[in-house]
């Protein structure tokens, strides 16, 4: 079986901790090169993981031995480098959020469609067995008719120099933590999800939003309430309320390898805690991304997912402006 040859564009701590090890672990992928703005930084990563150290992102895109690019750059840099990567004929796995707005997403998706290249946004939790278990449980009828979805992703303040506080780099809570709760909303409510209202609290000093909330509804009347932020007691949860019971997952978005997720099932007068199997959604995502390309699957659903996510994020941004 042919391997998918991957180049990494950018040396983020998350890439080092999670995604580059998964690329090396996956039997279907080969790490070809790692690029950074400086050769010294790229060399630090290649000494640890292998591949060639490349100075500058343009030189990475010139390489004929790179089929696809994993891009862990800040959101504010995505349009520039996604555009160049597509022009160079590379498939892309891009860290969330994919873009700063819907217009930018449309532009890049149109390029990907014309070039027949796969572009995916690196939301990992849908590729964890916990999420599959939750969806199966919802469909089982054990909770009755689903009435309400609640989801919160937030964490305490970050270091002041964190790129998430940098407006020029696409910073702000909505495009970071808010992307996760928007993604779960789209997955459960579907393409018919519409925004009912939202709010965001800004830092006048930084020019970015620090926290916010939103409410959505679909044509069947299912409502989703979401909250997100950089100024929270750590929250990473999903609640599903039905006519017969309630499900709560406390670590939906970020269960690391080796961690057994816990879900709580509540019915009238009864509460059960279940430990779900460990899984590695980093490896699962890399495997799914590579299979989609190597098996020449239809890319259209992934292009549409990018636009649907950007549409909902734009709706929150406009409503809360």
N, C-alpha and C positions, 0 to 999 in steps of 0.2 A: 504494500500500500504506500502511495506517495505521501510524504510528509509535507505539511504546510510550513513554509519557512517564514518566521516572524522576526521583524525588527521592532525594537522598543524605542519610542520617541519620547525621551524625557526620563529623568532619574528621580522619581518621587519616592517618598518613604513607603507609600502603599504598594507601589510596584515592587519594591524590594521585599516587602514583608509578605505579599500575597500573590501577585499575578505572575511575576517572573518565575518564582518557584513552581507555580502551576504549569507554566509553559514548558519548563524542563521536565516536569513529572508526566505530562501528557505524552502518550506514545504516538500521537498523530501530528505533533508539532516539533519543530527544531528552532532553537534560538540562534538566529544568524548574527545579529548585531544589536548593540545598544548605543544610542546617540544621546549626547548631552551638548550643552553650549560650550563646555570645555572638555578637552581630551582627558584631563586628569580625573574629572568626575565620572566620565564614561568608563575609564579604565578601572576605577574603583569597583564598579558594578560587574564588569566583565571578568575581573580577577575572581570574583565570588561566584559568578553564574556561568561564565563561558561566553562565547561569541566574540565578535570583533568590536573594539571600541571605536566609535565614530565621533569626530568633532563636527558639530553642526547638523541640523535636521535635514537640510537640503542634500547633504552627501548621503544620508541614509536612504533618501528617496531615489537617488540615482543608482542604487545597487540592484543589479538584475537578480541577485539571490535572495531578495525580499519579496515574498508574495503578499504579505499582509503586515499591517502596522498596528501595534498596540500603543495607544496614545493616552498617557496619564497626565497630560498637560492641564493647567487650569482652564476653565470654561472660556474665559475671555480670549484665549489663544486658539480655540478650536477652528473657527471659520477659516482663518488664515492657513492653518496647517492641514486641515481636512481637505480644503480645496486643492492645495498643492499635492497631497497624497493621491487624491482621485485623478488629478491630471497626470500623475506618474503611473497610474494603473494599479494602485494598491488597494486591497480590501482593508477595512478598518474596524477595530474594536476600540471604542472611544469612551473614556471615563465620563461619568455623569457630572453635571448635566451636559447634554450634547451641545447645546447652543445657548445663547443669551436670550433668544426670542424666536417666535414662530417664523418670521420672515427669513431669518438666517437658516433655520432648519429646512424650510422649503427650498431655498437656494441650493443647499448641499445635497438634499435628497434628490432633487432634479438632476444634478450632476451625476450622482451615483446611478440613477436609473438609466441615464443616457450611456454611461460607461459600463453598465451591467456589473457593477461592483457591490459587494456586500458592505453595508455599514450598520453596525450594531452599537447600542448604548450599554455600558457595562453595569446594568443592574443585576446583582447576583442572586438576591433572595428568591426570585422565581425559579431558580435552578437548584434550590435546596429541597431535599425530600420533605422537610417540614412544611413548606408551602404546598406541595402536592398532597400531603396528608390533610392539611386544613381544607383544601378545596374538595377533596373526597368526602370529608366529614360534613361539610356544608351541603353537599349534594345528596347525602344519605338520608336527610330528613330528620336527623336526630335533634336538631335545633328548631324544628318546625319551619314556618315561613320566616325568612330573614327580613328583619325590619330596619336594622341600623348597623352601620359599620363605623367604628371609631378607631383612629390610628394617630399615634404621636411619636415623633422622632425628634429628640432634642438632647442637648448636652451642655455642661457648664461652659463658661467663657473660655476661649482659646488663647494661646499666646498672642500678644499684640501684633507680632510680625507675621502671623499666619495669612496665607494668600486669600483665605475666605473673607478677610476683612478689607481686601483690596478691590475697590470698585473697577479699576482698569483691567483686572484679571477675571472679571465676572463673579466677584464675590457677593456675599449676602446669603441669608438663611434660606430663602425660597429656592434658589438654584442648587443648594446643597442639601440640607436636611429636608427641605420641602419637596424636593424631587422624589424622595422615597415614598412619602405618604400620598403624593399625587399618583405615583406609579401603581400602588396597591389599589387606589381608587379606580383607576382606569381598568385594571385587571378584573376587579370584581363587578363594578357597575357597567363596564363595557363602553363601546364607542358612543353610546347615547348619553353619557354623563355630561351634565351641564352644571355650571357654577351657580349657586344661589346667592353667595356673598362671601366676602373675605376681608381680612384686615392684616396690616403689617406695621410693626413698630421699627422706626429707623433710628440710626445713630447720626446725629447732625455732624458730628466730627468726622466719621468715617465715610458717610454717604452711602451706606449699605443697610439693608434690613437685618435686624437681629432676631426677630421672632414674628410669628404670625399664625393665622388660622384660616380655615375655609370650610365651606359646606357645599356638597354636591348632591344631585338627585338624577336618577335615570327615568326612562319612560314607564318603568314598572313601579315607580314610587319608592324604590330603595334609596335611602339617604346615607351619605358618608360624611362624617365630621372629622376633620384632620387638624393637627397642630404641629408646629415645627419651630426650631429655634436654636440659637447659640447661648441662651441665657436661662437654661433649665436645669433642674435636677434630672439626671440621666433617665431618658425614657426611650423605649424602642419597641413599642407594643402595638398589638392589634386586638380589638374586641369585636366580636360578631354577636349581635343580639337577635334572637328569634322568638317565636311565640311559645316555644317549649323549653328554651334554655339559652345559655350564653357560653361562648368560647373566648378564652383570653390566651394570647401568646405573648410572652414577656420579652422575647429576644428574636423578633421576626426578621429584622433587616441585617443583623450582623452576627449570626452564629458562626464562630470560627471552627476550623477543623478540630476534631477531638472534643467538641462540646455537644452534649445531649440536650436539645431544646426541651423546654417544659411547656405544656399547654394545660390549662385549667378548664374543665367542663362543669358548668353549674346547671342544675335543674332544681325544681321546687324541693327544698329540703335536703338536697344532696349536692356535694361538691367532690369532684374527682381530679387528681393531679396525675398527668401522664408524662412519662419521659420518652421522647421520641429518639430514633436512632441518630447517631453522629453522621455527619456528611461533610463533604468538601465542595462548597459551591464555587470556589475559585477554579478547581480542576474541572468541575462539571461545565462551567461556562466556557472555558478554553476548549474542551472537547466538543461542545455544541457548536461553537463558532467555527472550529476547524471542519467538523463534519458537514456543516451547511455549505461550505465552500468545496471541500474535496468530493462530496457526493452530488455536487451541482444541483442543490435544492433551489426551490423558488425563493428569491430574496424579497418579494413584494411585501409580505407581511411585516418584515422588519423595517422596511422603508415607511410603511404606514404607521407602525408603532412609534417611530421617531416623531412623526407629525402629530399623532394623537397626544403624546406626552407634552410636546411643545405647545399645542393648542390649549391644554388645560393650565399649564404654567402661565401662559400669556393671559389667560382669563383672570387668574388670581392677581397677576401684576397690574392689569388694567383696573380691576375692581377696587383694589386696595391703594391705588395711586393717590 
